[in-house]
Amino acid sequence: MKEFAYARAGDAAEAAALMAERPDATYLGGGTNLVDLMKLGVAGPGLLIDVSRLPYDRIEHRDDGSVLIGATVRNGDLAGDPGVRERFPLLAQALLAGASGQLRTVATVGGNLLQRTRCVYFQDVSKPCNKREPGSGCPAIGGAHRDLAVLGTSDHCVASHPSDMAVGLVALDAVAHLRSVDGATRTVPVAELYRLPGDTPHRETVLGHGDLVTAVELPPPPGGAAMRYRKVRDRWSYAFALVSVAASVSVADDGTLADVRIALGGVAPLPWRARIAEERLRGGVPDEETLREAARAELAQARPLPDNAFKVDLATDLIVAVIRDLVARKDRA
């Protein structure tokens, strides 16, 4: 493990000043992913700037129904928040589907958003990886790729994004609040926070050096929406998604879908917003044929490899099952 310096920032301005002085500096939140990568030799920051004690640890429920979630809020605390569980249940479900109870007490919201892929070639420094060493190649394409992406991939990278929480946030139209090293602030939709690999898979987000995630904001939930996060994995706990679906649907009085939002996990290099399927379903009657046609239209753009081609049918079936169950739940209500 490479030697590194450590500094605990007293406030955001101090964290930014430290970051501005060191191009090899990295922010440290809960450390549940970063520290592992440092042990593996994948990450080698010269300075860790601990931001876990900055005053971004509150969950603020606003009168208009929106929620501001600080970046240092622990995943376990967010999953257990009564307001989140009641009005944004798919987010609580996504958090509880991730990692383990022990890790959720340490992992932060900001860190969860920025965790790195678990592709075995990325984590093995003895192997080439375009994400780790640009231009070195992507052995996953011809090697172990069962767990990797089928949507949004390129000839340079087929890694999948590991976060459950981010999939839920994308389905909820969440927005990330960012602070630059010069103190300027801006917001970016979580769906636009990540970059597709293209020919630069090492550039995973739109963040610049020293940009700090300070909060995530959820807009008010759609009126009368039913929500769910469902994850398919190889074992019940402590496993990344083969495919996951986060969905929110509102059914009009005439039985049509007034609002539908769908995001997929485990199938792309980023949390994948299923906008083609949403467009096909919005305003229509969600019968079995319509649901399957919309799901197939979304997955038509997939570029599966031999060992993960099953994800196309699995994702199609999961979209259909989740939306069908949510609509049935609304009918029973």
C-alpha positions as CSV (number, residue, x, y, z in Angstrom):
1,M,0.0,0.0,0.0
2,K,1.4,3.4,-1.0
3,E,2.3,5.8,1.7
4,F,-0.1,8.7,2.0
5,A,-0.7,11.8,4.2
6,Y,-3.9,12.4,6.1
7,A,-5.7,15.6,7.0
8,R,-9.0,16.1,8.6
9,A,-10.8,19.1,7.2
10,G,-12.5,21.4,9.7
11,D,-14.9,22.9,7.0
12,A,-15.5,22.9,3.3
13,A,-13.1,25.8,2.7
14,E,-10.2,24.1,4.4
15,A,-11.0,20.9,2.5
16,A,-10.9,22.9,-0.8
17,A,-7.7,24.6,0.1
18,L,-6.0,21.3,0.8
19,M,-7.3,19.8,-2.4
20,A,-6.1,22.8,-4.5
21,E,-2.6,22.4,-3.2
22,R,-2.3,18.7,-4.1
23,P,-3.2,17.2,-7.5
24,D,-2.8,13.8,-5.9
25,A,-5.3,14.4,-3.1
26,T,-8.6,12.6,-2.7
27,Y,-11.6,13.2,-0.4
28,L,-12.3,10.5,2.2
29,G,-15.9,9.8,3.4
30,G,-16.7,6.5,4.9
31,G,-13.8,4.9,3.0
32,T,-15.7,1.6,2.4
33,N,-14.6,1.5,-1.2
34,L,-11.6,3.8,-1.4
35,V,-9.6,2.1,1.3
36,D,-10.2,-1.3,-0.4
37,L,-8.8,0.1,-3.6
38,M,-5.8,1.6,-1.9
39,K,-5.1,-1.8,-0.3
40,L,-5.3,-3.4,-3.8
41,G,-3.0,-0.8,-5.3
42,V,-5.7,0.4,-7.6
43,A,-5.9,3.9,-5.9
44,G,-2.8,5.6,-4.6
45,P,-3.6,9.1,-3.4
46,G,-0.8,11.1,-1.8
47,L,-3.2,12.9,0.5
48,L,-6.5,11.8,2.0
49,I,-8.7,14.7,3.1
50,D,-11.2,13.4,5.6
51,V,-14.6,15.2,5.0
52,S,-16.7,12.8,6.9
53,R,-17.1,15.2,9.8
54,L,-18.2,18.2,7.7
55,P,-21.6,19.5,8.6
56,Y,-23.5,17.7,5.9
57,D,-25.0,15.0,8.1
58,R,-28.6,16.1,8.2
59,I,-31.8,14.9,6.4
60,E,-34.0,18.0,5.9
61,H,-37.7,17.3,5.0
62,R,-39.1,20.5,3.5
63,D,-42.7,21.8,3.6
64,D,-43.1,21.3,-0.2
65,G,-42.3,17.6,0.1
66,S,-38.7,17.8,-1.1
67,V,-35.8,16.4,0.9
68,L,-32.2,17.6,1.2
69,I,-29.9,14.8,2.2
70,G,-26.4,15.8,3.3
71,A,-23.5,14.0,1.7
72,T,-22.1,12.7,5.0
73,V,-25.4,11.1,6.0
74,R,-24.7,7.4,6.6
75,N,-26.5,4.9,4.3
76,G,-28.0,3.2,7.3
77,D,-29.4,6.4,8.8
78,L,-30.9,7.4,5.4
79,A,-32.5,3.9,4.9
80,G,-34.1,4.1,8.4
81,D,-35.4,7.7,8.2
82,P,-39.2,7.6,8.7
83,G,-39.9,10.3,6.1
84,V,-37.8,8.5,3.4
85,R,-39.4,5.1,4.2
86,E,-42.9,6.6,3.9
87,R,-42.6,8.9,0.9
88,F,-39.6,7.5,-1.0
89,P,-39.7,3.8,-0.2
90,L,-37.8,2.7,-3.3
91,L,-34.8,4.7,-2.0
92,A,-34.9,3.0,1.4
93,Q,-35.3,-0.4,-0.3
94,A,-32.3,0.3,-2.6
95,L,-30.1,1.2,0.4
96,L,-31.1,-1.9,2.3
97,A,-30.4,-4.0,-0.7
98,G,-26.8,-2.8,-0.8
99,A,-23.7,-4.1,1.0
100,S,-24.3,-5.2,4.6
101,G,-25.7,-3.7,7.8
102,Q,-22.1,-3.1,9.1
103,L,-21.0,-1.2,5.9
104,R,-24.2,0.8,5.8
105,T,-23.4,2.3,9.2
106,V,-20.1,3.6,7.8
107,A,-20.7,4.4,4.1
108,T,-21.8,7.9,3.2
109,V,-24.3,9.2,0.6
110,G,-21.6,11.1,-1.2
111,G,-19.2,8.2,-1.2
112,N,-21.9,5.8,-2.3
113,L,-22.5,7.9,-5.4
114,L,-18.8,7.9,-6.3
115,Q,-17.9,4.3,-5.7
116,R,-15.9,2.5,-8.4
117,T,-16.8,-0.6,-10.4
118,R,-16.1,-4.1,-9.0
119,C,-15.0,-5.4,-12.4
120,V,-12.3,-8.0,-11.5
121,Y,-9.9,-6.6,-14.1
122,F,-10.1,-3.1,-12.7
123,Q,-9.4,-4.4,-9.3
124,D,-6.4,-6.5,-10.3
125,V,-3.4,-4.4,-11.0
126,S,-1.6,-7.3,-12.7
127,K,-4.2,-7.1,-15.6
128,P,-4.7,-4.4,-18.2
129,C,-7.7,-2.1,-17.7
130,N,-8.6,1.0,-19.7
131,K,-10.4,2.5,-16.7
132,R,-7.3,2.1,-14.6
133,E,-4.6,2.6,-17.3
134,P,-6.0,4.3,-20.4
135,G,-5.1,2.6,-23.6
136,S,-4.0,-0.7,-21.9
137,G,-7.1,-2.7,-23.1
138,C,-10.2,-4.3,-21.8
139,P,-9.7,-8.0,-21.1
140,A,-13.2,-8.3,-19.7
141,I,-14.6,-8.2,-23.3
142,G,-13.1,-11.6,-24.0
143,G,-12.8,-12.8,-20.4
144,A,-14.9,-12.7,-17.2
145,H,-17.8,-10.5,-18.0
146,R,-20.9,-12.3,-16.7
147,D,-21.6,-9.6,-14.1
148,L,-20.8,-6.6,-16.4
149,A,-22.8,-4.2,-18.5
150,V,-24.9,-4.7,-21.6
151,L,-26.1,-1.1,-22.1
152,G,-24.0,2.0,-22.7
153,T,-20.8,0.0,-23.2
154,S,-18.0,0.7,-25.7
155,D,-15.1,-1.2,-27.3
156,H,-13.0,0.2,-24.5
157,C,-15.0,-0.8,-21.4
158,V,-17.9,-3.0,-20.4
159,A,-17.7,-2.4,-16.6
160,S,-21.0,-2.0,-14.7
161,H,-21.8,0.6,-12.0
162,P,-22.2,-1.0,-8.6
163,S,-24.4,1.4,-6.6
164,D,-28.0,0.5,-5.6
165,M,-28.6,3.9,-4.1
166,A,-27.7,5.7,-7.2
167,V,-30.3,3.7,-9.2
168,G,-33.0,4.8,-6.8
169,L,-31.9,8.4,-6.9
170,V,-32.0,8.4,-10.7
171,A,-35.5,7.1,-10.7
172,L,-36.5,9.8,-8.3
173,D,-35.0,12.6,-10.4
174,A,-32.6,13.5,-7.6
175,V,-30.1,16.4,-8.0
176,A,-26.5,16.4,-6.6
177,H,-25.2,19.6,-5.0
178,L,-21.6,20.3,-5.7
179,R,-18.9,22.7,-4.3
180,S,-15.8,23.5,-6.4
181,V,-12.4,24.3,-4.9
182,D,-13.0,28.0,-5.6
183,G,-16.1,27.9,-3.5
184,A,-18.6,28.1,-6.4
185,T,-21.6,25.9,-6.1
186,R,-23.8,24.1,-8.7
187,T,-26.3,21.4,-9.1
188,V,-26.2,18.4,-11.4
189,P,-29.0,15.8,-11.9
190,V,-27.7,12.5,-10.6
191,A,-28.6,11.0,-14.0
192,E,-26.1,13.4,-15.6
193,L,-23.4,13.0,-12.9
194,Y,-21.9,10.0,-14.7
195,R,-20.3,9.6,-18.1
196,L,-20.6,6.7,-20.5
197,P,-17.2,5.1,-21.2
198,G,-16.8,5.9,-24.9
199,D,-13.1,6.0,-25.5
200,T,-12.3,7.6,-22.2
201,P,-13.6,5.1,-19.6
202,H,-11.2,6.5,-16.9
203,R,-13.4,9.6,-16.8
204,E,-16.4,8.3,-14.9
205,T,-18.1,11.5,-13.8
206,V,-18.5,15.2,-14.7
207,L,-16.7,16.2,-11.5
208,G,-13.5,18.2,-11.7
209,H,-10.6,17.9,-9.4
210,G,-11.7,18.9,-5.9
211,D,-15.4,19.1,-6.6
212,L,-17.1,18.0,-3.4
213,V,-20.6,16.5,-3.2
214,T,-22.3,18.3,-0.4
215,A,-25.9,17.1,-0.7
216,V,-28.5,15.2,-2.7
217,E,-31.9,16.7,-3.2
218,L,-35.1,14.8,-3.9
219,P,-38.0,16.7,-5.5
220,P,-41.5,16.1,-4.1
221,P,-42.7,12.6,-5.1
222,P,-45.3,12.3,-7.8
223,G,-48.8,12.4,-6.4
224,G,-50.2,9.0,-5.6
225,A,-47.1,7.2,-6.8
226,A,-46.4,3.6,-6.0
227,M,-42.7,2.8,-5.8
228,R,-40.4,-0.2,-5.6
229,Y,-36.8,-1.2,-5.9
230,R,-36.2,-4.9,-6.8
231,K,-32.8,-6.5,-7.1
232,V,-31.8,-9.8,-8.7
233,R,-28.5,-11.2,-7.5
234,D,-26.7,-14.4,-7.0
235,R,-27.3,-14.5,-3.2
236,W,-29.6,-12.8,-0.8
237,S,-27.1,-10.4,0.8
238,Y,-23.8,-8.7,0.2
239,A,-23.9,-9.2,-3.6
240,F,-24.0,-6.7,-6.4
241,A,-27.0,-6.6,-8.8
242,L,-27.2,-8.8,-11.8
243,V,-30.1,-6.6,-12.7
244,S,-32.1,-4.2,-10.6
245,V,-35.1,-2.0,-11.3
246,A,-36.2,1.2,-9.4
247,A,-39.7,2.3,-10.5
248,S,-42.3,4.8,-9.6
249,V,-45.8,4.8,-11.2
250,S,-48.9,6.9,-10.9
251,V,-52.1,5.5,-12.4
252,A,-54.8,7.9,-13.6
253,D,-58.5,7.4,-12.9
254,D,-59.0,5.9,-16.4
255,G,-56.4,3.2,-15.7
256,T,-53.6,4.7,-17.9
257,L,-50.1,5.5,-16.5
258,A,-50.1,9.2,-15.7
259,D,-46.4,9.1,-14.6
260,V,-43.8,6.4,-14.9
261,R,-40.1,6.5,-14.0
262,I,-37.8,3.6,-14.4
263,A,-34.1,3.2,-13.7
264,L,-31.9,0.0,-14.1
265,G,-28.9,-1.2,-12.2
266,G,-26.3,-3.9,-12.9
267,V,-26.7,-3.5,-16.7
268,A,-24.7,-0.3,-17.5
269,P,-21.6,1.7,-16.6
270,L,-24.0,4.1,-14.8
271,P,-27.4,4.0,-13.3
272,W,-29.5,3.6,-16.4
273,R,-32.7,5.7,-16.8
274,A,-35.0,3.7,-19.0
275,R,-36.4,6.7,-20.9
276,I,-37.5,4.7,-24.0
277,A,-39.6,2.4,-21.9
278,E,-41.0,5.3,-20.0
279,E,-42.1,7.1,-23.1
280,R,-43.7,4.0,-24.5
281,L,-45.7,3.5,-21.3
282,R,-46.7,7.0,-20.3
283,G,-50.3,7.7,-21.0
284,G,-51.0,4.1,-22.0
285,V,-52.8,1.1,-20.4
286,P,-50.2,-1.0,-18.7
287,D,-51.3,-4.5,-19.9
288,E,-48.9,-7.3,-20.2
289,E,-48.3,-6.9,-23.9
290,T,-47.6,-3.1,-23.6
291,L,-45.3,-3.6,-20.7
292,R,-43.2,-6.2,-22.5
293,E,-43.1,-4.2,-25.7
294,A,-41.8,-1.2,-23.8
295,A,-39.2,-3.2,-21.9
296,R,-38.0,-4.8,-25.1
297,A,-37.7,-1.4,-26.8
298,E,-35.4,-0.2,-24.0
299,L,-33.2,-3.3,-24.2
300,A,-33.1,-3.3,-28.0
301,Q,-30.0,-1.0,-27.7
302,A,-28.1,-3.6,-25.6
303,R,-24.7,-4.9,-26.7
304,P,-24.4,-8.1,-24.7
305,L,-21.4,-10.4,-24.6
306,P,-21.7,-14.2,-24.6
307,D,-21.8,-14.7,-20.9
308,N,-24.0,-11.8,-19.9
309,A,-26.6,-12.0,-22.8
310,F,-29.0,-13.4,-20.2
311,K,-29.3,-10.0,-18.7
312,V,-31.3,-8.7,-21.6
313,D,-34.2,-11.1,-21.0
314,L,-33.8,-10.8,-17.2
315,A,-34.0,-7.0,-17.3
316,T,-37.0,-7.2,-19.6
317,D,-38.8,-9.6,-17.3
318,L,-37.9,-7.6,-14.2
319,I,-39.3,-4.3,-15.7
320,V,-42.5,-6.1,-16.6
321,A,-42.9,-7.7,-13.2
322,V,-42.1,-4.5,-11.2
323,I,-44.5,-2.3,-13.1
324,R,-47.2,-4.9,-13.2
325,D,-47.0,-5.4,-9.4
326,L,-47.1,-1.6,-8.8
327,V,-50.1,-1.1,-11.0
328,A,-51.9,-4.1,-9.3
329,R,-51.0,-2.5,-5.9
330,K,-52.7,0.8,-7.0
331,D,-55.7,-1.1,-8.2
332,R,-56.1,-2.9,-4.8
333,A,-55.8,0.5,-3.1
